[in-house]
Amino acid sequence: MGYHVYLTGEAGTGKTYVLNQYISWLREHDMEPAVTASTGIAATHLDGVTIHSWSGIGVREGIGDFDLARMEEKKPLWNRLNDARVLIIDEISMLSGEFFDMTDQVLRHMRRNSAPFGGMQVVCSGDFFQLPPVQRDESSTRYAFESEAWKQLNPVVCYLAEQYRHEGNEFLEILSAIRDRNVTPKVHSLLSARSNKDPKNTENITHLFTHNRDVDAINAEHLAKLKGKEKVFTMQSAGRAHYVESLMRGCLAPESLALKEGAEVMFVKNDHGGQYVNGTQGTVVHLKEKGPVVKTRVGRTVHAEPASWKREEDGRVLAEITQVPLRLAWAITVHKSQGMTLDEAEMDLSQCFVPGQGYVALSRVRSLEGLYLRSFNTMALLVDERVAIADGAFRKRSQFARERLQLLQPDTLLQRQKAFILACGGSVEPTKKQPKQKKQNKKDTLEETRELLEKGVPLEEIATKRGLVVSTIITHAEKLLQSGAHLDFRYLAPEKELLPVLLEAVAKHGFAKLAPVRYYLERRGYEISYEELRMMRLSLWFQKK
């Protein structure tokens, strides 16, 4: 009906599902929402972008008149903020109150509307008991619900209560006790009992750690133990470099995915066909050219073909990355597990360092029987007092909203929905989706690129001739080289000054992954984009052949 909404609930109550249903409803009525999230990882769950990117605020810590004047000069930003009628912000817990206020300030100014957020509907989703905002200064950081903008927005609270993830009364009792800050001796006893349990299948269980170093070490160790040939699936990208880099940072799939038969993996994206969801675990049983075959824990066999993550604006694709939607899953960080559902997991929560971190980890698994706890510290069972107090108010406001909605007659509800649709310029009657155009045959497009490369046409010129971005042509060149084509890329060799430093980086890190090489060069004073690195890699690959 167009009200501002805070959609919340405990882990596993279906917040993302409900949000996706609303996004679909908006699109059916020809109202394209601005779909954002507080982090890149969360944004990928909804095929959206970060609120930092969408709003044009980026990494700023404050907005002044000069900043607003500069933002006005950016026509795409101006159009984007003025065209939107509904703003969705997922994982609101990780967005600071300071940033929430800045977003409100920018939208009021850019939309020339003094109403909260410039008069657009705002739907925030998340659970403040989950991971908190990244804190630069612990004394000054506020949650979004503590901001002035939140108070003026005064959202209707929709508190989801029914569990779709967790099983068993004792486990629900543990999670509720942590949320209520009432961790009794019984809760300690139940958790301690799980620390004495050994997983039935120690090789295949997912390990959760609070720090990246532990995760990387476990995954590398387990993969090295497997016999058989290793196959590497490399992420492909197209579009503007800074958008591509943003997608890469937010995407849970690694840039270079090394797999062997027997590897424990986890899907990192929802499949629209329903074969898997973000968090589905399984084992690689066969390696194919286009992607591995995975047998999931429930016995389903899935061919994990490459999936794509996109950055779109106004119906145009600005950037796209494509990768097999998997990552090694012997171990993952608690941070990256947020939003996932695991059948079972072994956790080390002895180094939890922020309130809510332990709760996020524990609430990933479905049942107490699926929890294997190595150790936990006091912090693992703590939540922020401010959140606990606010949560009580949210529950009361949700109940009040429920009672008011129950008083509405069906006809009144439909009238209000119709009024909202018309106010947004949408279509009251659901619009039919246009059938997608058949994609051009990949072999044909590769052959077109091959013919031009064999004639010595530079990559940039080929992109211009074919109406494609340079990244796509680089992807074609990589595939052609790997298939055995003889193509001369010596002209893409790095400058003499850079070459020895690049070779040092490649000798240390290899060239399958670009990020470590790029970071190595950055530390030595060389600012090289991913696109430039890919071109240099073509040159080295050619010389190696």
N, C-alpha and C positions, 0 to 999 in steps of 0.2 A: 504493500500500500504506500510505499515511499517513505516510511519512517526510518530514522537512523536506528541502527541495530547493533547490539553487542551480542554475538552468537558465541556461547561458551558451554562448558561442560567438562567433566573429567576425561582423562585419556580413554579413548575407545568408545565414546558415545556418538561418534559419527559426524563431527563438525565439518570435516572436509567434504563428506558426502553431501550434506545439506547445502553447503556452499556451492558445490558443483551443480546441484539441482537448480539453485536460484540463478546461477550464471546461464544455464541452459534455458530457463524460462525467459530471462531477459532477451536472449538472442532469438528465441522463437518469436518474440514480439518486436523484433527489429530494434532492440536497444542494446548496443554494444557497451558492456561495462568496462571500466578501467580495472583490470585484475592485477593486484599487486600483493607483495608480502614484505615482511621486514628483512628477510634474508634471501639470498639467491637460491639456497636449497629449498626453502619453503615455496618460493615462486615457481620452481619447476613442477611441484606437485599439482599446480593449477594451470600450468602453461602460461604463467604470467611473468611480470617483471618486478624488480624491487621498487618499493615506494620511493627510494632515494633517486633512482633513475627516472621514474615516471614523472615525479614532481619537479625535476630539474634542480633539486637542492644538492644532490650528490653528497659529498663528505663535509659540506659546510657545517660549522658549529654555531652559526648565527646568520641572520638575514637583515641587511640594512637597506637604506634607500638606494644606494649605488647598485647593490645586488639585484634588487627588484627592477631597476631601470635596465640593467644588462639582460635580465631574463625576458623583458618585454620585447627586446630586439630579436629574439629567437622565434621566428615565425612558426616553425614546427611545434615548439613548446607551447606557444600562445594558442595555437589551434587545438592541440591535444587537451589542454586544460579547460578550454572553453567548450569543446565538443562533448566532453564527458558529462553524463547525467548521474551515473552511479559509480562510486569509488569503493572498491573492495580491498581491505587490508587484512591479510591472513597472518597468523603467528604474531598477533599484536603484543604478546608478552615481551618480545625482544625489541620492541620499538620504544625508545625513551620518550618521556613526557616532553622533553625539550624539542625533539624532532616532530612530535605530534603537533605542538604549538606552531612550529615553523611551517608545517604543511598547511595548517589552517590560515596562517598569515599570507602565504603565497597565493593560495586559491582565492581568498577574499580580494586580494589586490588584482590578480590577473583576470578574474571574472567580473571585476567591478561590482561586487555584490557583498554587502556587509553581513549577510547571514553566515552562520558557521559553515566553513569549508566552501564558501562562495555559493551556497544554495543547493549544492548537489547532495544526493542521498549518500550516506557513508555507512558501510557495513563492515564492522571489525569482527574478526573471528580469532579465537585462541583461548588459552587458559593461562592465567597469570601465575599459576603454580609451576608452570613449565620454565624453561630457561629464561632468565631475566635479561634486560638490556646489557650490552657490553659496556662496562663502566670504565671511563677514563678517570673520573674523580668520584669515588664512592660516596662522598658526602653530598654531592649535588645532583646525582642522577635520580630522576623520578620515573615511575611507571607511567604509561599513557593515561591510566585512569586518574592520576594525580594532577594532570595538566589542566590549564584553564580552558583549553579547547574542548576537552572531554566534558567538563562541567556545562559548557554552553551547548554542546551537542546533545547532552542528556539522552543517550540512546535507550531505546526499549531493550531490556535484557531478555534474551531467549536462552534459558539454561537447560541444556539437554541432560536428561537423567538416566535414560535406559542404556545399559551396557551391551555393546556388541563385540567387545574384545575379551574381557576378563571372565574367567570361570572360577567358581568356588567361593563360598562365603568367607573363608578365612583370608583369602588373598584380597578380596574387596575390603575386608576389615583392616588389613594392613595399610592399603593405599588411603583409605578414608581417615585412618588414625594419623597418618603423616600430614594430610591436608588440614585436619582439625588441630594439629599440634598437640596431639594427645597420644604420644607413643608410650604405651603401657609396657610393663614387664612381659606381658603375654606377646606383644608384637615383637619385642626383642627376642623372645624365646623362639617364636615361629621363624624369624629371619636367621637366627643362629643355627637352628636345626637344618636349614638349607645350606649352610656353609660346611656341613659335615657330609653332604651328599656328593657323590661322584657321578658325572654324566655317564649314561650307558654307552654313548658313542663319543668318546673324547676327541676323535679326529674331525668329526663333522659338525660339532656344535659351534654356534657363534659366540665369540668373546667380546664383551663390552669393556672398554677402558676409558678413562677420563682424559688421557693424553695420547697424541698422535704417535709419539715415538714407540709406545708399547704396541699399538695397532700395526704399524708398518713392520716391526720386527717379527711379530707372530705370523703375519701373512706371508712374508718372504721366506720364513723358516719352513712353513708347511708346504709352500709351492715347491721349494727346492727338494723336499723329501720325495715328491712324486716322481715316478719313473715315466718314461715316454717323452715324446717330442713336444716342445713348447710352441704354441702359436700365439702371435701377437696381433691383436685387433687395434688398429690406429684410428683415432677420432678424426673425422673429416669435418671441415668447416667452410662456410661461405658467408660473405657479407662484410660489413664494416669491422675493422680490426678491434676497436674498443668494445663493440657490442659482442663480438665473438669471445673476447677475453672474459667479459662479464658472464656470459653463458657458461663458459668453461669453469669459472670459479663456483658458480651456483649449482652446476650439474654434479650429481653424485657419481656418475660414470667417469672412470679415469681416462685421461687423454690417451694413454697406452695401456691396454688390458692384456696382460700375459696370462695364458691359460694352459692347462694340461688336462687330459682326461683324469677324472677323480678329484678335480678342484672343487672346493666348496664355494658356492657363489650365492649372491643375493640379487634379486631384481630391484632396480632403483627407479622404476617408473610404473605407473598403472597402465595395464593393457586394456584398450577400449573393447577388445573382444572378450575380456574376462578370463583369459588364460592365466594371468598372474597379476599381482598387485605390488605396489612399492613395499618391499620387505619379504616377499615370498622367497624362501630358501630352497636350495637344491644342490645337485651334484652334476658336474659336467660328465656326460657319458660318451659323447662323440664330438669331434671337432670338424666342422664343415667350413667351406670357403667363406660363406656369407654369415656365419655365426655358429656358436656351439649348440648342441642339443643338450637340454638340461632335464634331469628327472627331479621333480619337486618332492618335498617331504611327504606329500599326500599321494605320490605315485604317478602323477600326471607327467607325460613327456611333452616338452615344449621346445620348439626350434626358436632359439633366441636370436631373431634377426635384428639388424640395426634399427634403432628408433631415432627420432629427431627431437631436438629442443629448439624452439624458435623465439626470436624477438620480433614482434610485429607491432606496427603502428598504422592506424587508419587503413587496415586491410593489406598493407605492404609488408613483406618479410624483409627486415633490415639485416638480420643475421640468423644463421642456422648452423647447428652442429649435429652431427650424426655419429652414433656409436652404439655398439651392442649394449643394451640397458642392464648391464651386470657389473658387479664389483666383487673382488675376492671377499669372502665372508667368514673366514675363520675368526676375524676380529674387525670391529668398527668402533669409532668413538661414540660416546654418549651423545655428543652434539649432533652427529650425523644420523643418529638413530631416531631423532625426534620425528614423529609422524609415522613411524614404522610399527608393524605388528609382527612379533616373532613367536614362533611356537615354543622355542626354548632358547636359553642363553646362559652363558657363564659370565659372571661379572666380578670385577675387582673395583669396589667403591671405597677403597682405603685412602684414595687421594682426591676425593671430592673437594672442590674448593669454592663452590658457590651454592647458596640455598636453592633447592629445587632440582639440582643435578641428579641426586640419588633417586628422587621421585620419578624423573623422566626415564631413567634407566629401568627401574623396577616396573614401571607401567608399560614397558614395551612388550612384556611377555603375557600370554593369555591366562596362565594359571600358576599357582604356587609350585605345582609339580614340574613346570618347565623352567623354574628358577634354580640356578646353581650359583651360590654366592661365595666367592673366595673369602672376601673380607669387606668390612664397611666401617667408616669412621662416623663420628657424631654428626658431621656436616651432611652426611648422606641422608639423614632422617629429618633434616631441618627444612622448613619453608619460611619465607619472609613473613614477619608478623603483620606488615602492612597489607600483604595479599590476603592473609587469613581473615583479617577484619573486613576488608572490602568484599571478600567472597560471601560472607554472611549477608551483606547488603544486596549483593547481586541475586542471591537466591530469593530474597523477599521481593525484590522488584520483578523478578521473572514470574513469581506466583501471582503478583498483582496484575501483570500483563496478561497472563493466562485467563484470569477471572474476567478481565475486561473483554478479551476476544470472544469468550464464550457467550457474551451478551449480544454479539453481533449476529444479525440474521444473514443467511447465505446471500440474499439479494444485495444487502448493504455491502457485504464484503466484496462482491463482484463489481459493484458500482465504484467503490473506492479504488479497486485495482485498475478499472478502466480509466478513471480520472488520472491516476498516476501515469499510466501508459501514454495517454494523450498529452499530458504535461511534458513528457520526455520526448514527444514527437515520434512515438513508436506506433506499431500496428496492433490494434485491438484483436484482430483475427490472427492466429499464429501463421507466420510466413513459412512457405515451403522452401526447404534448402535446395539450392541449385546443385545438380549433380556435378561432381568433380570432373574436370577435363582429363582425358586420358594422358598419362605422362609420356613424354617422348622416350622412345627406346634408348636405353643407356648405351647400347652398343653403337648405335648411330651417332650419338653425341660424342662418344669417345673417338670414333673414327674421324669425325669432322675436326676435332682438336688434333688428332694424330697427323692428318694431312697438312694442316697449317704448321705444326711443329717441324715436320720433315722438310718443309720449305724454308725453315729458319725464321719464321715469324715470331717476334718476341711475345712473351706471355701477356703483357698489358695490351698489346695490339690485337691479339686473338680475342681477349675479353671484350674489347670494344667492337670488333667485327661481329662477334656472335651475340652481343647484348647480354653478356654474363659478367659476374664479378670475377676479379682476378683469383680469389681463393678457389673458385670452382675450377678454373683452368689449371691451377696448381694441383688440385685433387686429381684431375684427369691425367696430368703429367706423371704424378706419383704412381697411379694405377698402370699407366702404360710402361713406365720403367720397370715396375715390379713384374709385369707380364713378359718382360724380355725385349721390349722395343728398343731399338738403337736410336736414341735421341741425344743430340749434343746440347748440354746445358753449361758448357764452360763459361759462357758469357755471364752467368749468374754467380760466378765465384766471388767471394768476399775480397775486400781490398787487402793489399799485402800486409798492412799494419794489423788488420783484424785477424787474418788467417791463422797465425800461430796461437792466438788466444782462443779462437774457436776450436781448433784442433785439441787444445788442452782440455777444454770443456767437454768435447765429445769423448776424449780418451777417459775422462773421469766418470761421465754420466751416461755415455752412449748417446745415440741420436733418435731413439725411438720416442722418447719424451722430450718435448720442447721446453717445458717450464724450467727444469733444472739447468739446462744450457743457458736459457735466457737470464736466469737469476745469476749464474756464474759470470756472464758477460756484464750484467748490470753492476755487480760489485767491483768490476774493473773499469768502470766508466763508459761502457758501451750500451747505448739505448737502442735495442733492436726489437722490432715488432715481430709477432708470431709469423706474419706473412713473409717478412724479409728472411726470417730463419728458415722457413719452408723452402724458399727459393735457393738459399745457400745449401740446404740439404740436398736438393736436386743436383746441384753442381758436384757435391762430394759423392753422391751415389753414382753419378755418371763416371767420375774419375775412378771410383772403386771398380766399376764394371769393366 
